[in-house]
């Protein structure tokens, strides 16, 4: 089971970013913690997919196409 401190930390971290506007951050649109086994922070859908997908591409040495300018961003130095 998820320790209370982890749930509290997740929700506090999400609350700290509420209202923050930055070109590299998606805005927080909600939080869900009624099921303490799977607390969630909710963000709008990203054109890059999920954070998990982006991190897997990083691990594999891949990259992403930046929207709007058709530039390739390498996520790993080769």
QUIGIZI-V403297 format. One record per residue. SS is DSSP state (a for helix, b for strand, c for the rest). D_LAST is the distance of its C-alpha to the last C-alpha in whole Angstrom. Layout:
# QUIGIZI-V403297
((SS,D_LAST) (SS,D_LAST))
This chain:
# QUIGIZI-V403297
((c,40) (c,38) (c,39) (a,41) (a,39) (a,35) (a,37) (a,39) (a,35) (a,34) (a,37) (a,37) (a,33) (a,34) (a,37) (a,35) (a,33) (c,36) (c,37) (c,33) (c,32) (c,29) (c,26) (c,24) (c,26) (c,28) (c,32) (b,34) (b,36) (b,38) (b,38) (b,39) (c,41) (c,44) (c,42) (c,41) (c,39) (c,37) (c,37) (b,35) (b,33) (b,34) (b,31) (c,32) (c,30) (c,26) (c,25) (c,21) (c,23) (c,24) (a,22) (a,21) (a,20) (a,17) (a,17) (a,16) (a,14) (a,12) (a,12) (c,11) (c,8) (c,10) (b,11) (b,15) (b,17) (b,19) (c,23) (c,25) (c,23) (c,21) (b,18) (b,14) (b,13) (b,9) (c,9) (c,6) (c,4) (c,0))
